[in-house]
């Protein structure tokens, strides 16, 4: 079974020519936003080891003439649902304080594990995620939204709830790439997973390489697409599909 990571790419509704001009400016500024999984927390290492390191290396190899900057914003224990969590407030403050001469071109967003652990309703988590995505989208940032990974050590997390949120995400033009836990051989599981919640350094490196590879695909497509606006035609239909999936999960509250 190939090991990879789940995500969905949400294209900013901004005029495509603006994106092309930004890309041809040979500058990428990527936000890595989330909780401890974005910060790179691990019990087996003395320091944080964010996936951003491997992600940036992958991007730099693909675009060697580009100036690539990153901003890691991972807060351990934070929740998407705001309040009590701070995802929405944090994202809003980042954009309020952002240097307009160096805007975020892309945002990689991962959240929801802690919300499931405290048993927030599925529909509330999904709505909160969409609200968080909307802030960068409204500022012409392309969003790469990661699905919620397995969490075998999260005893309060019902796999059905996690799966339903991910299905709602995947219904919106998502690409299905998984870093599994249960299906991995024990040796490989021990190499990639730390405590059943977080990854090892090797796991975060794999995560970063996979995210970097997907960003390379997205950026290359943005450079190659015409300015006809065709990339936005299916957006309304995809939103309806995501909401239809959520109708099925209301009983899981």
C-alpha positions as CSV (number, residue, x, y, z in Angstrom):
1,X,0.0,0.0,0.0
2,X,1.5,3.4,-1.0
3,X,2.1,5.7,2.0
4,X,0.9,9.2,1.4
5,X,-1.3,12.0,2.9
6,X,-4.9,13.1,2.3
7,X,-5.7,16.6,1.3
8,X,-8.0,18.7,-0.7
9,X,-6.9,21.7,-2.7
10,X,-9.2,24.7,-2.6
11,X,-8.4,27.2,-5.4
12,X,-8.7,30.8,-4.5
13,X,-11.4,32.5,-6.5
14,X,-9.1,35.4,-7.3
15,X,-8.4,36.3,-11.0
16,X,-6.0,33.8,-12.4
17,X,-3.8,36.4,-14.0
18,X,-2.9,37.6,-10.5
19,X,-1.7,34.2,-9.5
20,X,0.3,33.8,-12.7
21,X,1.9,37.2,-12.1
22,X,2.7,36.2,-8.6
23,X,4.2,32.9,-9.7
24,X,6.3,34.4,-12.4
25,X,7.6,36.8,-9.8
26,X,9.5,33.7,-8.7
27,X,8.5,34.0,-5.1
28,X,6.5,31.6,-2.9
29,X,5.4,32.3,0.6
30,X,3.7,29.2,2.2
31,X,1.8,29.1,5.5
32,X,1.8,25.8,7.4
33,X,-1.1,26.2,9.8
34,X,-2.5,23.9,12.5
35,X,-1.9,22.3,15.8
36,X,1.0,20.1,17.2
37,X,1.1,18.0,13.9
38,X,1.9,21.2,12.0
39,X,4.4,22.3,14.7
40,X,6.2,18.9,14.4
41,X,5.8,17.7,18.0
42,X,7.2,14.3,18.9
43,X,7.9,12.6,22.2
44,X,11.0,10.8,20.9
45,X,12.9,14.0,19.9
46,X,14.1,16.9,22.0
47,X,13.1,19.5,19.4
48,X,10.2,20.2,17.1
49,X,10.6,18.7,13.7
50,X,7.9,20.3,11.4
51,X,7.0,18.8,8.0
52,X,7.8,22.3,6.6
53,X,11.5,21.4,6.5
54,X,11.1,18.5,4.0
55,X,8.3,20.3,2.2
56,X,10.5,23.3,1.5
57,X,13.3,21.1,0.3
58,X,11.0,19.4,-2.2
59,X,9.8,22.7,-3.5
60,X,13.2,24.1,-3.8
61,X,14.4,21.2,-5.9
62,X,11.4,21.7,-8.2
63,X,11.8,25.5,-8.4
64,X,15.5,26.1,-7.9
65,X,15.3,29.7,-9.0
66,X,12.4,30.7,-6.8
67,X,12.7,32.4,-3.5
68,X,10.7,30.2,-1.1
69,X,9.7,31.3,2.4
70,X,7.6,29.5,4.9
71,X,5.7,30.4,8.1
72,X,5.0,27.6,10.5
73,X,2.0,28.3,12.8
74,X,1.3,25.2,14.8
75,X,-0.1,25.5,18.3
76,X,-0.3,22.3,20.4
77,X,-3.7,21.3,21.6
78,X,-5.5,24.0,19.6
79,X,-9.0,23.4,18.2
80,X,-10.7,24.4,15.0
81,X,-14.0,25.2,16.7
82,X,-13.5,28.8,17.9
83,X,-14.2,29.3,20.9
84,X,-13.0,27.3,22.8
85,X,-10.2,26.8,20.2
86,X,-8.2,29.5,18.5
87,X,-7.9,28.5,14.8
88,X,-10.2,31.2,13.5
89,X,-8.8,33.9,15.7
90,X,-5.2,33.0,14.9
91,X,-5.8,32.9,11.2
92,X,-7.6,36.2,11.2
93,X,-4.7,37.8,13.2
94,X,-2.1,36.4,10.8
95,X,-3.7,38.1,7.8
96,X,-4.4,41.3,9.7
97,X,-0.6,41.6,10.5
98,X,0.7,40.1,7.2
99,X,3.2,42.2,5.3
100,X,1.3,42.9,2.1
101,X,4.6,43.0,0.1
102,X,5.0,39.3,0.9
103,X,1.6,37.7,0.9
104,X,0.9,34.0,1.4
105,X,0.7,32.3,-2.0
106,X,-0.4,29.0,-0.5
107,X,-1.7,27.8,2.9
108,X,-1.4,24.2,4.1
109,X,-4.0,23.7,6.9
110,X,-4.4,20.7,9.2
111,X,-6.8,20.6,12.1
112,X,-9.6,18.7,13.7
113,X,-7.9,16.0,15.8
114,X,-8.3,17.9,19.0
115,X,-11.9,18.8,18.2
116,X,-12.8,15.1,17.8
117,X,-11.0,14.3,21.0
118,X,-13.2,16.6,23.0
119,X,-16.2,15.3,21.1
120,X,-17.4,18.4,19.2
121,X,-20.2,17.6,16.8
122,X,-19.1,16.7,13.3
123,X,-21.1,19.4,11.6
124,X,-19.6,22.0,13.9
125,X,-16.1,20.9,13.1
126,X,-16.7,21.0,9.4
127,X,-18.3,24.4,9.5
128,X,-15.4,25.7,11.6
129,X,-12.9,24.3,9.1
130,X,-14.6,26.0,6.2
131,X,-14.6,29.3,8.1
132,X,-10.8,28.9,8.6
133,X,-10.3,28.1,4.9
134,X,-12.3,31.2,3.9
135,X,-9.9,33.7,5.4
136,X,-6.9,32.8,3.2
137,X,-9.1,32.2,0.2
138,X,-10.5,35.7,0.6
139,X,-7.0,37.0,0.4
140,X,-6.1,35.2,-2.9
141,X,-4.2,32.4,-1.1
142,X,-4.5,28.9,-2.5
143,X,-5.5,26.5,0.3
144,X,-4.2,22.9,0.6
145,X,-6.4,21.4,3.3
146,X,-5.2,18.2,4.8
147,X,-7.7,15.6,6.0
148,X,-7.6,14.4,9.6
149,X,-5.2,11.5,10.1
150,X,-5.8,8.4,12.2
151,X,-5.3,8.8,15.9
152,X,-5.1,5.4,17.6
153,X,-4.1,6.9,20.9
154,X,-7.1,9.2,20.9
155,X,-9.6,7.0,22.8
156,X,-12.4,9.6,22.6
157,X,-12.2,9.9,18.8
158,X,-14.7,7.7,17.0
159,X,-13.2,6.7,13.6
160,X,-16.6,7.0,12.0
161,X,-16.7,10.7,12.9
162,X,-13.2,11.4,11.5
163,X,-14.1,9.4,8.4
164,X,-17.2,11.4,7.8
165,X,-15.4,14.8,8.1
166,X,-12.8,13.5,5.7
167,X,-15.5,12.3,3.3
168,X,-17.0,15.8,3.3
169,X,-13.6,17.2,2.5
170,X,-12.8,14.6,-0.1
171,X,-16.1,15.3,-1.8
172,X,-14.6,18.7,-2.8
173,X,-12.0,17.7,-5.4
174,X,-9.8,16.0,-2.9
175,X,-6.8,13.8,-3.6
176,X,-6.7,10.7,-1.4
177,X,-3.3,10.1,0.0
178,X,-2.9,8.4,3.4
179,X,-0.3,7.9,6.0
180,X,-2.0,5.0,7.7
181,X,-1.5,3.4,11.1
182,X,-3.6,0.3,11.4
183,X,-2.7,-1.1,8.0
184,X,1.1,-0.6,8.2
185,X,3.4,-3.4,9.2
186,X,4.6,-3.0,12.7
187,X,8.2,-2.2,11.7
188,X,7.1,0.6,9.3
189,X,4.5,1.9,11.9
190,X,7.3,2.3,14.5
191,X,9.4,4.2,12.0
192,X,6.7,6.7,11.1
193,X,4.5,7.0,14.2
194,X,5.6,8.3,17.6
195,X,2.9,8.0,20.2
196,X,-0.2,7.1,18.3
197,X,-1.0,10.8,17.8
198,X,2.2,12.4,16.4
199,X,4.8,11.3,13.9
200,X,8.5,10.6,14.3
201,X,11.0,12.7,12.5
202,X,11.0,10.3,9.7
203,X,7.2,10.5,9.6
204,X,7.2,14.3,9.5
205,X,9.8,14.2,6.7
206,X,7.6,11.8,4.7
207,X,4.6,14.1,5.4
208,X,6.6,17.1,4.1
209,X,7.8,15.4,1.0
210,X,4.3,14.4,0.1
211,X,2.9,17.8,0.7
212,X,5.7,19.3,-1.2
213,X,5.1,17.0,-4.2
214,X,1.4,18.0,-4.2
215,X,2.3,21.7,-4.0
216,X,4.6,21.2,-7.0
217,X,1.7,19.8,-8.9
218,X,-0.6,22.6,-7.9
219,X,1.9,25.4,-8.7
220,X,2.8,23.8,-12.0
221,X,-0.9,23.6,-13.0
222,X,-1.4,27.2,-11.9
223,X,1.4,28.3,-14.2
224,X,0.1,26.2,-17.1
225,X,-3.6,26.8,-17.0
226,X,-5.2,29.5,-19.2
227,X,-6.9,32.5,-17.8
228,X,-10.4,31.4,-18.8
229,X,-11.6,30.8,-15.3
230,X,-12.5,27.1,-16.0
231,X,-10.9,26.1,-12.7
232,X,-13.8,27.7,-10.7
233,X,-16.8,26.3,-12.7
234,X,-17.3,23.2,-10.5
235,X,-16.9,25.0,-7.1
236,X,-20.6,25.4,-6.4
237,X,-21.4,21.8,-7.2
238,X,-18.5,20.5,-5.0
239,X,-19.8,22.6,-2.1
240,X,-23.2,21.0,-2.5
241,X,-21.7,17.5,-2.5
242,X,-19.8,18.3,0.7
243,X,-23.0,19.4,2.4
244,X,-24.8,16.3,1.2
245,X,-22.2,14.2,2.9
246,X,-22.7,16.1,6.1
247,X,-26.5,15.2,6.0
248,X,-25.4,11.6,6.5
249,X,-23.3,12.4,9.6
250,X,-25.7,14.5,11.7
251,X,-26.7,11.3,13.5
252,X,-23.1,10.9,14.7
253,X,-23.3,13.8,17.1
